[in-house]
Structure formats: C-alpha cells, structure tokens
Amino acid sequence: MTQHISPRIPTVVTPSNLYALAADGFQRPNNATAYGIGTLIANSATAGSVVPLRFSVFRNPDSGGGSGVQIAAMKMTNGQSGGKITANLHLFDSEPTVTNGDGGAFEPVGDGSTWLGMLSVVTDAKHSAGQTGRGLPIVNNTFAAPLIATLANPPVEWVWGLLEATAAYTPVANEQIAVALELTQT
C-alpha cells in the first residue's frame, strides 16, 4: 500500500467556481537506484503494489459550465534530492495498472483507450525543501493545448496519473514526490 502524501496544495475554488488545483503525491521506495529514460517512477518496486496518483476533478454543476475539465498545467515537487526529475505525467480516465514496478520499463496494461494524454515537466527550480518544476500538455513532442477530460459523474470524478522518467535521474531513498494539476471547468 502506498503512503500518499497529504496534498500540499489544497483544492481551491475561485469565486467563478471554474478553477481549481488537484494534488496527490507518494513516497518512493527505500533505494537510490538510478532511473533511465522510459522507466516508471512509483511508490513500489513491485508491479502489483504500484498505486497511481489520483486527482479529484471537481466540477460545479451549478456554474453553468460544460461536462469537462481542461488540464492546463502541472507542478511537481520532489523532496531534498540530489538531482532534477525530467518526466512525463501520463493521465488516465480510469485507474491504470502496470506491468513493472518502480524503476522498471514504463508499460501500463491495456490498449491505451483510457489514456487522456501527458504533461511534461522538469523540476529545475531548486530551493531549500527540494526542487519544483512546472509542466504543460505535450502531443507529438510539442507543447499543446490543454487536455480535456469529459466527466461522466459530476460533480466529482477522478483522473489518475503515472510518472515516466524522460532523462536519467538518481533519486534519494524514500523521496517524496508531489504533483498538482491546474484545472479549469469547460
């Protein structure tokens, strides 16, 4: 079972009720094994124990908006580590499972029909508590328009995420990783 980090960024709803932040996080395994390009960054080295990130996607049905949410950007923070993380956050509209655990090849199970898209991020802003980076949606290796998730069960639904390393990265044992999505109601 994963040790989810309490979201550092609470869900915030503006007066228009159309903008919010959704956050989740996890603690990496107790190792400092380097990641290579295309490997999974997760809470467990055992595939069956990997728990994907889970983001609460809120939609206010009284705001007059549509049935979807735009995911425009993300913010990722890793605890006091030795290096920056360069990664893609893959988003899914149902809970994904994986064929490998942390450090193994990034291979979600299935035909890709639940994959919503991905956001690319580099945690290159160093500070005393670790490093932070912001990411944007990416399609065909080019920054793209916001991802849109259509909600089947408003007002609350979930979007799940998995992190894939896109550059070599050496973590610290038990590193804490937190991710927040910027959401706008469509």
N, C-alpha and C positions, 0 to 999 in steps of 0.2 A: 504494500500500500504506500502511496506517495505521501510525502509530507508537504501539502500545499502551503505555500506562504500566504499569510493574510494579505490580501491585495493592498499594496502601498498607496494606490490611487483609488479612492472610493468612486462609486458611480456618482456622477454629478449631472444633474438635470438643470438646464438653464431655464429662465422664465418662459422661453418659447417651447420648452419641453421637446425639442428636436435634437439636442446634442447631448452626448454622454461619453464617459470613459468607462471601459470594462477592463478589469485586470485579473490576472492569475499568475502563479509562479510555482516553482518547485525547487527542491534541493537535489543537486547532482549526487551520484554515488561517491563513496569514500575512496576515491582514487584520483590520480593525476595523469591518467592515460591520455595521450595527445589525440585530438580529433584530426581526421583527414577530410579532404573535400568529399562531400556526399555522404557524410556519416550523421547518424541520429544523435542529437543532444537531448537526453531524457533523464528521468528520475531513477531509472533502474537499468542495470546491465542485463536483466532477464526480460526477454520479449513479452512474456505473459504478465509481467508486473509493471510494464510501462503504462502510466496514466497520462493521457494527453492534457494539455492546457484546456481549460473550459472557461469560456467568457459568457457572461449573462448579457444577452442582447435585449434591451428593453425598448418597447415601442408603446407610446401613449396613444391608445385608441381614440381618445377624446381630442387629440390635437389637430385632427383633420388631415393628417399625413397619410401616405400610402401604406402598403403592407411590407415594405422592405426597409433595410438599413444599409447605408453606404459605409464601408470601412475605408477611411481615407488615409490613415497613417497608424504607426505603432511606435511605442517607446519601449526599449528593452534595457534593463539594468542588470549587470552581473556584479556580485559581491567582490570583495577585495581580491582580485585575481591578478595573475602575472601578465595577462595579455588581453587584447581586444577580441571580441567574438564577431565574426562575419558570418551571417546566417540568413536563411530564408525561413520565414514562418509560414507554413502551409496551413490553410484554413479549410475546414470540412463542415458540412451541414448535418452530419451525424458522427457519433463517436468513432474515430478510427482505431484500428489495431495495427500492430506492426509485426514484421517477421523477425526483426532483430532488436536487441536492447541497446542501451546507451553505448555509443562508440562503434556500433555495427553499421552496415550499409543502410541508408535511408530507403526503406521499402514498405510503405503502407500496404496493407492487404486490401484487395478488391480491384474493381475495374476503373476506378477513378471517377465514378459517377457522383460521388459525394464531395469531391474536391471543389472548393469555391475559387481558389486562386492562392497567390502567395504575396507576401511583403518581404522586401529585402532590407536588412539593417546591418550596420557596423557600430559596435559600441566603442567609439573612438573619443568620447569626451571623458577624460579622466578626472576623478575627484576623490576626496578622502574616503568615501564609502565604496568605491569601486569605479565602474565605468558605465556610461549611458550612451545610447545612440537612438536615433530616430530612423524609421524606415517608411518606405512608400510601396504601394502596389507595383508589381512588375509583371509584364507579359512579354514573352519573346525577348528577354534580356533588355527590355526598355521600360523605363518608368511609365506607368499607365494611369488611366482614370481610376477613381475609387472602385473597389469591389462592391458588388451589391448582393446582399443575401435577402431572399424573399422569405418572410416569416409565415409559417403555416399556423402557428398557435399564439398570436399576440395576446396579451402584451409582453410576455416574457418567453424567450426561447434561448437556446444555447448554440454557440459556434465553438468548435473545438480546434486546437492547433497543435502542430508538431514542428520542432525546430530541426533544420538540416544545416550542418556546417558547410559553408561555401569557400572556406580557406582553412589552412592548418591553424590549430589553436590548442594550446596547452592549458588546461584548467587547473584549479586547485581543488583538493579533496573537499567534498561537501559544499561546493559552491552554490550559492543561492542565485537563482535567475528569476526575474520578474518581468512580465510583459503586460503592456496596456494597449488597448485598441481605442482609437478615436472613432466614434460612431455618430452618424447623422441620419436622422429618420428621413426616408424618402416619401 
